[in-house]
């Protein structure tokens, strides 16, 4: 009976990991496909954000250690960020926990 507990705990952690990965990948896919906001947070080389901002008539809102905030009204700018070397592009919201980053 004592051997059943670690197996259950391992299954719980596996299920949690799968759920988090699915959520994370879903948000990334939605950002690429639907571009739900005009402002995004870019994790990766700053050069990628600078190139796309200039080419897509966008603007760099803020540069912080580890990420860059970029805004553009052009469709497809998220795909261009990935094409220019961004590691991760995440939608930026103006309310909620994102306000803590300011």
ABEGO torsion letter per residue (X at the ends): XAAAAAAAAAAAAAAAAAAAAAAAAAAAAAAAAAGABABBBBBEBAAAAAAAAAAAGBBBABBBBGBBBBBBABBGAAAAAAAAGBABBBBBBABEAAAAAX
